[in-house]
Amino acid sequence: MEPRSKECITHYFIDLNKKENKNSNKFKHKDVPTKLVAKAVPLPMTVRGHWFLSPRTEYTVAVQTASKQTDGDYSISEWSEIIEFCTADYSTVHLNQLLEKAEVIAGRMLRLSVFYRNQNKEYFDNTRETQESRILQSVKDNSGSHGSPISGKLEGVYFSCNTEFNTGKPPQDSPYGRHRFEVQADTLFNPDTNLYFGDFYCMYTAYHYVILVLAPKGSAGDDFCKQRLPALDITNNRFLTCKKDEKGDGSLVFHHAQDVILEVIYTEPVDLALGTVAEISGHQLMSMSTVNAKKDPSCKTCNISVGR
């Protein structure tokens, strides 16, 4: 706009919509949208009302202006061109807020000895026949927080590590299949591994999930996480630890948080020869699956103020 025209502007009308909303109605000046009116004052502009924008979401925005005329009436401009923009993923600041919330409910630490991955028999047969017995990484799905910087980007292999408090062993039920690959914990988690906090979420249930990433130092996955995720001290954190047994033979001992379900992503391929595959005796609890699970946006335990 010409500088002279700008000086006459008294109000801006701002129309902001999620891009997915195809039927957004433009405000009409006779219905002055007080909530979304910005008075024309020296920058930074003051807006009555505000928006909480969701992360990783496409929006459209358009602006209309009102100018006071010499006769006291207002001249209303046409709407500007529509600008499209996309909000960013969670930053490490947001992830640290999630981390602090997760630490509150993590609970006491229980001993573990193995990481395990459940699938159906056909999955493991295919791994042997077409992948040279190597479990290959896949891109993380869209489960968890909408703004997670690892969703749709980080490649890895999912493992579980939770144990039953009364037996100290992995549970016999699983949502992912009746066949289980088990690998000794120190094969994937040791002083040459970095540990990162990835996400904290629930799925409209009392259970809460924490996603952790195990990345061998110097690997591509490690480089990816260093730029995006909070790093955890492997010997001292509230979720998953690896320490030397100072009172025993100096071997590594491992513990996991009792009150959250841990989903561990290992960023490298894993050879079946490093562990064992066997059928479990329990049931396949499909209702517990987190594949592409949507986070409950109303849960006060695992949400932060920037959105979902």
Salt bridges, closest charged atoms under 4 A:
ASP15 OD2 - LYS26 NZ 3.12
GLU58 OE1 - LYS19 NZ 3.90
GLU84 OE1 - LYS19 NZ 3.00
ASP89 OD1 - ARG56 NE 2.74
ASP89 OD2 - LYS153 NZ 2.76
ASP125 OD2 - LYS121 NZ 2.88
ASP125 OD1 - ARG128 NH1 3.38
ASP141 OD1 - LYS140 NZ 3.65
ASP222 OD2 - LYS226 NZ 3.83
GLU279 OE2 - ARG178 NH2 3.67
